[in-house]
């Protein structure tokens, strides 16, 4: 595989008993890319995210990040390597403030140890000031500064989605996995999210892998799209190539969605 890839999945298979959720899946994601991963429900998309982030260990195949194998590592070890994610179902600390939610994620990069914290050493105080500065910056970037001291549960749904992205960014990723970030958003919120994702990609020099069912989001911001069906990759290409691919239309998009996306325009 190419040495230029940031993330490489090579013939990855995931079995759950007799069920093959992902079959011989191969993917390369290069630095700076925004790649979409789409397909019907049950196609294996979230399973791939779980494989990349260490929730599952592949039955066969290999996963490499920055040229080093990561399959078999625990999720926290993979996060420290530079891969973080959001979830299809929001997983915030509902009773904690927005600031606390982001701080919890940011603390994995703290340099001060437990003894420093107990003794409140200068090292600890400097560490805390820097972490608080980073957290404030992330909340500002995500449009959440005004909500910083509000419990996460009190935020409108769209803002909770933004908070989850802010928390993922607090892990200082080089690769960010977004699992259906537009789920449950209204059209205006979706448009704002699309602009925000592109801004975040450029501002933090990120590489992104995106799962999303809203085809206007996928076609609008992804430069390359990979299509799964029953755990098998059936297509890969640019948005224009995907929206006119007969296999994708039959398996996933359907004629109505294809027409709505302006195929052939």
C-alpha angles and dihedrals in degrees: 000000000000116000087216094071119105092197124027128184112186118195092323117186127184121193126189103192104301094343118100103208095174124021126199092324117183125185139160122197115190125209113281096015126133105209125184122215112198141166143120122304109285093024092125101257099129089041088061090051089050090051093050093048096046100251087120131026112221119251088221138357132042139271121204131185119194087351095304125108115250102170108117095027119123118255094251091053091051091048089054089052088061110271120118133163149192124225135239088231109047112250107191130146091256099197095045123085123258088252092053093049091056094040092056090058093043094054093073086078096049113128097200116091133221093271090052089053094048093048094038090228124188089255090057093047092050090048092051094049091052093047091049090050091052092047092050090050092051093049089050093049091049093048093247102113092108090054097047097115097036121102111257091238090064095058120102112256095256091053091050088057089053091048091055090053090048090053091050090050090052087069087067095234128189089196119040121192115203116196109200097320092175095054110129095006123131119236094266092048089048092053090049091048092053091054091044094052092052091046091050092048092055098037095052097029091237136170113221136200112192133196111194138153094197100094094196088062093046095045092041102054110016120092093194131024131200119199124208129193123178090346094306126109107239101172145006131185149094120318090261091052093047097047090056099040108117093210091055094045092052096043101039125347101051124203094279094054091045090054092045090054091054099247112196093013 
